């Protein structure tokens, strides 16, 4: 839920500020994750919650985003992006590096539509998401106690404590 909330905030920020940014990337309004990002003892739970039809899958889709309007859904397994097949060489052990490789494919054409081949309920389907340029940045939730936030100009990290204490506005 926190990842989805942060994705919604990020979606609004990067799109609204796109005219001010020199570096753009697609901002279609979804979050990818890989099964290997989860500790081995929690992967069974992650599979029951998120499905993971493929090692890299859609964790969340921002309501009202261009991705949501195109029909992308949380738990869709990502097979290919813009014709490039995702190869999680480690299979079920796909890691954040596999997710990052998928994000790198997405980042190549910020002003072009994005085509995703996904697996949903055992069927492969193609979803074309209209162009949606935004500022080139990634948002991440920091786990653990405390109220921390930081950015290196490309990655914005906000601790879960902010989401417990404040509204999205």
C-alpha positions in Angstrom: 0.0 0.0 0.0 2.8 2.4 0.8 4.5 1.6 -2.6 1.3 2.4 -4.3 0.8 5.7 -2.4 4.4 6.8 -3.2 3.9 5.8 -6.8 0.8 8.1 -7.0 2.7 11.0 -5.4 5.7 10.4 -7.8 3.4 10.2 -10.8 1.9 13.6 -10.1 5.3 15.2 -9.3 7.3 14.0 -12.3 4.6 14.7 -14.8 3.7 18.1 -13.5 7.4 19.1 -13.5 8.4 17.6 -16.8 8.5 21.0 -18.6 11.2 22.1 -16.0 13.4 19.0 -16.4 16.3 18.5 -18.8 16.3 14.7 -18.5 13.0 12.9 -19.1 11.8 9.3 -18.9 8.4 7.7 -19.4 6.1 8.2 -16.4 3.3 5.8 -17.2 2.2 5.2 -13.6 3.2 1.7 -12.6 5.7 0.1 -10.3 7.8 -3.0 -11.2 9.3 -5.5 -8.8 11.2 -8.8 -9.0 10.6 -11.9 -6.9 14.2 -12.0 -5.8 13.8 -8.6 -4.1 12.1 -10.5 -1.3 13.9 -12.4 1.3 13.9 -16.2 0.6 11.7 -16.9 3.7 9.1 -14.4 2.5 8.9 -15.3 -1.2 6.0 -17.6 -0.7 4.0 -14.8 0.8 5.1 -12.5 -1.9 3.9 -15.0 -4.5 0.5 -15.3 -2.8 0.0 -11.6 -2.7 1.5 -10.5 -6.1 1.3 -13.7 -8.2 4.6 -13.3 -10.0 3.5 -15.0 -13.3 7.0 -13.9 -14.4 10.0 -13.1 -12.3 9.5 -9.3 -13.0 6.0 -8.2 -12.5 3.8 -5.1 -12.0 3.6 -4.4 -8.3 1.1 -1.5 -8.5 -0.7 0.7 -11.0 -1.5 4.3 -10.1 -5.3 4.9 -10.4 -6.1 7.2 -13.2 -2.6 7.0 -14.8 -2.1 6.4 -18.5 -1.0 2.8 -17.6 -4.3 2.2 -15.7 -6.3 3.7 -18.5 -4.5 1.4 -21.0 -5.6 -1.6 -19.0 -2.4 -2.6 -17.1 -3.1 -4.2 -13.8 -1.2 -5.0 -10.6 0.2 -8.5 -10.7 0.6 -8.6 -14.5 3.8 -10.5 -15.3 6.0 -8.6 -17.6 7.3 -10.7 -20.5 8.7 -8.0 -22.8 8.9 -4.2 -23.1 8.9 -2.6 -26.5 9.7 -5.9 -28.1 12.6 -6.7 -25.8 12.1 -9.9 -24.0 13.0 -9.8 -20.3 15.4 -12.5 -19.4 15.7 -13.1 -15.7 18.8 -15.3 -16.1 18.4 -16.3 -12.5 14.8 -17.5 -13.0 12.9 -17.4 -9.8 15.9 -15.7 -8.2 15.3 -12.5 -10.3 16.7 -9.6 -8.4 16.4 -5.8 -8.3 19.1 -5.9 -11.1 16.5 -7.6 -13.4 13.9 -5.0 -12.4 16.4 -2.2 -13.1 17.2 -3.7 -16.5 13.5 -3.5 -17.3 13.4 0.1 -16.1 16.4 0.9 -18.4 14.4 -0.4 -21.4 11.5 1.8 -20.4 13.7 4.9 -20.0 14.9 4.8 -23.7 12.0 6.7 -25.2 10.3 9.2 -22.9 8.1 10.7 -25.6 6.9 7.5 -27.2 4.2 5.0 -26.4 5.4 1.9 -24.4 4.3 -1.6 -25.3 4.2 -4.2 -22.7 3.7 -7.9 -23.3 2.2 -9.3 -20.1 1.0 -12.5 -18.7 -2.4 -12.3 -17.0 -4.4 -15.4 -15.8 -2.2 -17.6 -18.0 -2.8 -15.6 -21.2 -0.3 -13.4 -22.9 -1.6 -9.9 -24.0 -0.1 -6.8 -25.4 -0.8 -3.4 -23.8 0.2 -0.1 -25.4 0.5 2.7 -23.0 0.5 6.3 -24.5 3.5 8.5 -24.1 3.7 10.1 -20.7 7.0 12.0 -20.2 8.1 12.9 -16.7 11.3 14.0 -14.9 13.9 11.3 -14.9 13.8 10.0 -11.3 12.9 7.0 -9.3 11.1 6.9 -5.9 11.7 4.3 -3.3 10.3 3.5 0.2 12.8 3.1 3.0 11.9 0.5 5.5 12.5 0.7 9.2 11.9 3.1 12.0 12.5 6.8 11.8 11.6 9.7 9.6 14.2 9.8 6.8 14.1 11.3 3.3 16.9 11.8 0.9 17.7 12.2 -2.8 20.8 12.1 -5.0 19.1 14.0 -7.7 17.9 10.8 -9.4 16.6 8.6 -6.7 14.2 9.9 -4.1 13.9 7.8 -0.9 11.2 8.4 1.7 10.9 6.3 4.9 7.7 4.5 5.7 7.3 6.7 8.8 6.2 9.6 6.6 3.3 7.5 5.3 2.2 6.6 8.8 2.2 10.2 9.9 1.1 12.3 6.9 -1.5 12.2 4.1 -0.4 12.1 0.5 -1.0 15.8 0.1 
